[in-house]
Amino acid sequence: MDYRYIEQLLERYWNCATTPEEEEILRTFFRQSDVPASLRRYKALFNYEDQAAREPSLGDDFDRRVLAKIEAEKPVHARRVPMRVRLRPLWRAAASVAVVVLLGNAVQHSFAPDPQPAWDYSPDSYTDTYSDPQVAYDQSVDALRRLSDGFRAAGDTAAAAIDTLSPRLK
């Protein structure tokens, strides 16, 4: 059988040049059970409307029910959020920073070389800086005298301050 007319209608259909009547001819043709093998690939395209009509639809009152649920007044419940809950992300961030700083210090101290002790108590490391003991004695006496004078001046200043304040305290 010659299906040249159907092929021409399909060509016009793909070019969007068919009329509604010609499209109905194509739908009717593809509803048949005896469709040639070369045109079977188009059968599902033209039978789509028939399949959609057999599937369940939403119903006439669907829009009304959806709009009724949308427009239904529902009370709004405000939720109080305490300050501790609001600040929880900040506490988490502070804890993260503290952990990073702690780990950084631990790594820094573990890889740092051992520092020299501040005081060396070994008697082998002591050396005299003066060759004349009398000069060393005179300089240490002079240093102690200046220290004593400084303490005496500070004590006199403190005593004078107490004397000026004592009449007010009585």
CNS distance restraints for C-alpha pairs under 8 A (distance, minus, plus):
assign (resid   3 and name CA) (resid   7 and name CA) 6.31 0.50 0.50
assign (resid   4 and name CA) (resid   8 and name CA) 6.17 0.50 0.50
assign (resid   5 and name CA) (resid   9 and name CA) 6.20 0.50 0.50
assign (resid   6 and name CA) (resid  10 and name CA) 6.12 0.50 0.50
assign (resid   6 and name CA) (resid  26 and name CA) 7.11 0.50 0.50
assign (resid   7 and name CA) (resid  11 and name CA) 6.18 0.50 0.50
assign (resid   8 and name CA) (resid  12 and name CA) 6.28 0.50 0.50
assign (resid   9 and name CA) (resid  13 and name CA) 5.98 0.50 0.50
assign (resid   9 and name CA) (resid  18 and name CA) 7.22 0.50 0.50
assign (resid   9 and name CA) (resid  22 and name CA) 7.10 0.50 0.50
assign (resid   9 and name CA) (resid  26 and name CA) 7.43 0.50 0.50
assign (resid  10 and name CA) (resid  14 and name CA) 6.22 0.50 0.50
assign (resid  10 and name CA) (resid  26 and name CA) 7.77 0.50 0.50
assign (resid  11 and name CA) (resid  15 and name CA) 6.45 0.50 0.50
assign (resid  12 and name CA) (resid  16 and name CA) 6.15 0.50 0.50
assign (resid  12 and name CA) (resid  17 and name CA) 5.13 0.50 0.50
assign (resid  12 and name CA) (resid  18 and name CA) 5.69 0.50 0.50
assign (resid  13 and name CA) (resid  17 and name CA) 5.89 0.50 0.50
assign (resid  13 and name CA) (resid  18 and name CA) 5.33 0.50 0.50
assign (resid  13 and name CA) (resid  23 and name CA) 7.56 0.50 0.50
assign (resid  18 and name CA) (resid  22 and name CA) 5.86 0.50 0.50
assign (resid  18 and name CA) (resid  23 and name CA) 6.51 0.50 0.50
assign (resid  19 and name CA) (resid  23 and name CA) 6.37 0.50 0.50
assign (resid  20 and name CA) (resid  24 and name CA) 6.24 0.50 0.50
assign (resid  21 and name CA) (resid  25 and name CA) 6.39 0.50 0.50
assign (resid  22 and name CA) (resid  26 and name CA) 6.42 0.50 0.50
assign (resid  23 and name CA) (resid  27 and name CA) 6.27 0.50 0.50
assign (resid  24 and name CA) (resid  28 and name CA) 6.08 0.50 0.50
assign (resid  25 and name CA) (resid  29 and name CA) 6.10 0.50 0.50
assign (resid  26 and name CA) (resid  30 and name CA) 6.26 0.50 0.50
assign (resid  26 and name CA) (resid  46 and name CA) 7.29 0.50 0.50
assign (resid  27 and name CA) (resid  31 and name CA) 6.26 0.50 0.50
assign (resid  27 and name CA) (resid  46 and name CA) 5.28 0.50 0.50
assign (resid  27 and name CA) (resid  47 and name CA) 6.74 0.50 0.50
assign (resid  28 and name CA) (resid  32 and name CA) 7.10 0.50 0.50
assign (resid  29 and name CA) (resid  35 and name CA) 7.89 0.50 0.50
assign (resid  30 and name CA) (resid  35 and name CA) 6.71 0.50 0.50
assign (resid  30 and name CA) (resid  42 and name CA) 7.81 0.50 0.50
assign (resid  30 and name CA) (resid  43 and name CA) 5.31 0.50 0.50
assign (resid  30 and name CA) (resid  46 and name CA) 6.49 0.50 0.50
assign (resid  30 and name CA) (resid  47 and name CA) 6.96 0.50 0.50
assign (resid  31 and name CA) (resid  43 and name CA) 7.58 0.50 0.50
assign (resid  31 and name CA) (resid  47 and name CA) 6.64 0.50 0.50
assign (resid  35 and name CA) (resid  39 and name CA) 6.65 0.50 0.50
assign (resid  35 and name CA) (resid  40 and name CA) 6.13 0.50 0.50
assign (resid  36 and name CA) (resid  40 and name CA) 6.30 0.50 0.50
assign (resid  37 and name CA) (resid  41 and name CA) 7.91 0.50 0.50
assign (resid  39 and name CA) (resid  43 and name CA) 7.19 0.50 0.50
assign (resid  42 and name CA) (resid  46 and name CA) 6.69 0.50 0.50
assign (resid  43 and name CA) (resid  47 and name CA) 6.07 0.50 0.50
assign (resid  44 and name CA) (resid  48 and name CA) 5.98 0.50 0.50
assign (resid  47 and name CA) (resid  51 and name CA) 6.40 0.50 0.50
assign (resid  48 and name CA) (resid  52 and name CA) 6.10 0.50 0.50
assign (resid  49 and name CA) (resid  53 and name CA) 6.16 0.50 0.50
assign (resid  50 and name CA) (resid  54 and name CA) 6.56 0.50 0.50
assign (resid  51 and name CA) (resid  55 and name CA) 6.57 0.50 0.50
assign (resid  58 and name CA) (resid  62 and name CA) 6.13 0.50 0.50
assign (resid  61 and name CA) (resid  65 and name CA) 6.28 0.50 0.50
assign (resid  62 and name CA) (resid  66 and name CA) 6.23 0.50 0.50
assign (resid  63 and name CA) (resid  67 and name CA) 6.10 0.50 0.50
assign (resid  64 and name CA) (resid  68 and name CA) 6.10 0.50 0.50
assign (resid  65 and name CA) (resid  69 and name CA) 6.35 0.50 0.50
assign (resid  66 and name CA) (resid  70 and name CA) 6.26 0.50 0.50
assign (resid  67 and name CA) (resid  71 and name CA) 6.04 0.50 0.50
assign (resid  68 and name CA) (resid  72 and name CA) 6.03 0.50 0.50
assign (resid  81 and name CA) (resid  85 and name CA) 6.45 0.50 0.50
assign (resid  81 and name CA) (resid  86 and name CA) 6.85 0.50 0.50
assign (resid  82 and name CA) (resid  86 and name CA) 6.51 0.50 0.50
assign (resid  83 and name CA) (resid  87 and name CA) 6.14 0.50 0.50
assign (resid  84 and name CA) (resid  88 and name CA) 6.07 0.50 0.50
assign (resid  87 and name CA) (resid  91 and name CA) 6.35 0.50 0.50
assign (resid  88 and name CA) (resid  92 and name CA) 6.23 0.50 0.50
assign (resid  89 and name CA) (resid  93 and name CA) 6.19 0.50 0.50
assign (resid  90 and name CA) (resid  94 and name CA) 6.10 0.50 0.50
assign (resid  91 and name CA) (resid  95 and name CA) 6.06 0.50 0.50
assign (resid  92 and name CA) (resid  96 and name CA) 6.18 0.50 0.50
assign (resid  93 and name CA) (resid  97 and name CA) 6.24 0.50 0.50
assign (resid  94 and name CA) (resid  98 and name CA) 6.12 0.50 0.50
assign (resid  95 and name CA) (resid  99 and name CA) 6.18 0.50 0.50
assign (resid  96 and name CA) (resid 100 and name CA) 6.26 0.50 0.50
assign (resid  97 and name CA) (resid 101 and name CA) 6.14 0.50 0.50
assign (resid  98 and name CA) (resid 102 and name CA) 6.01 0.50 0.50
assign (resid  99 and name CA) (resid 103 and name CA) 6.10 0.50 0.50
assign (resid 100 and name CA) (resid 104 and name CA) 6.04 0.50 0.50
assign (resid 101 and name CA) (resid 105 and name CA) 6.14 0.50 0.50
assign (resid 102 and name CA) (resid 106 and name CA) 6.20 0.50 0.50
assign (resid 103 and name CA) (resid 107 and name CA) 6.13 0.50 0.50
assign (resid 104 and name CA) (resid 108 and name CA) 6.05 0.50 0.50
assign (resid 105 and name CA) (resid 109 and name CA) 6.09 0.50 0.50
assign (resid 106 and name CA) (resid 110 and name CA) 6.07 0.50 0.50
assign (resid 107 and name CA) (resid 111 and name CA) 6.27 0.50 0.50
assign (resid 108 and name CA) (resid 112 and name CA) 6.01 0.50 0.50
assign (resid 120 and name CA) (resid 125 and name CA) 7.55 0.50 0.50
assign (resid 122 and name CA) (resid 126 and name CA) 7.51 0.50 0.50
assign (resid 130 and name CA) (resid 135 and name CA) 7.46 0.50 0.50
assign (resid 130 and name CA) (resid 136 and name CA) 6.26 0.50 0.50
assign (resid 132 and name CA) (resid 136 and name CA) 6.80 0.50 0.50
assign (resid 133 and name CA) (resid 137 and name CA) 6.20 0.50 0.50
assign (resid 134 and name CA) (resid 138 and name CA) 6.18 0.50 0.50
assign (resid 135 and name CA) (resid 139 and name CA) 6.25 0.50 0.50
assign (resid 136 and name CA) (resid 140 and name CA) 6.25 0.50 0.50
assign (resid 137 and name CA) (resid 141 and name CA) 6.20 0.50 0.50
assign (resid 138 and name CA) (resid 142 and name CA) 6.15 0.50 0.50
assign (resid 139 and name CA) (resid 143 and name CA) 6.20 0.50 0.50
assign (resid 140 and name CA) (resid 144 and name CA) 6.24 0.50 0.50
assign (resid 141 and name CA) (resid 145 and name CA) 6.13 0.50 0.50
assign (resid 142 and name CA) (resid 146 and name CA) 6.32 0.50 0.50
assign (resid 143 and name CA) (resid 147 and name CA) 6.30 0.50 0.50
assign (resid 144 and name CA) (resid 148 and name CA) 6.17 0.50 0.50
assign (resid 145 and name CA) (resid 149 and name CA) 6.20 0.50 0.50
assign (resid 146 and name CA) (resid 150 and name CA) 6.24 0.50 0.50
assign (resid 147 and name CA) (resid 151 and name CA) 6.36 0.50 0.50
assign (resid 148 and name CA) (resid 152 and name CA) 6.15 0.50 0.50
assign (resid 149 and name CA) (resid 153 and name CA) 6.14 0.50 0.50
assign (resid 150 and name CA) (resid 154 and name CA) 6.20 0.50 0.50
assign (resid 151 and name CA) (resid 155 and name CA) 6.07 0.50 0.50
assign (resid 152 and name CA) (resid 156 and name CA) 6.16 0.50 0.50
assign (resid 153 and name CA) (resid 157 and name CA) 6.24 0.50 0.50
assign (resid 154 and name CA) (resid 158 and name CA) 6.16 0.50 0.50
assign (resid 155 and name CA) (resid 159 and name CA) 6.05 0.50 0.50
assign (resid 156 and name CA) (resid 160 and name CA) 6.14 0.50 0.50
assign (resid 157 and name CA) (resid 161 and name CA) 6.21 0.50 0.50
assign (resid 158 and name CA) (resid 162 and name CA) 6.21 0.50 0.50
assign (resid 159 and name CA) (resid 163 and name CA) 6.14 0.50 0.50
assign (resid 160 and name CA) (resid 164 and name CA) 6.29 0.50 0.50
assign (resid 161 and name CA) (resid 165 and name CA) 6.32 0.50 0.50
assign (resid 162 and name CA) (resid 166 and name CA) 5.89 0.50 0.50
assign (resid 163 and name CA) (resid 167 and name CA) 7.50 0.50 0.50
assign (resid 164 and name CA) (resid 168 and name CA) 7.92 0.50 0.50
assign (resid 165 and name CA) (resid 169 and name CA) 6.53 0.50 0.50
assign (resid 166 and name CA) (resid 170 and name CA) 6.53 0.50 0.50
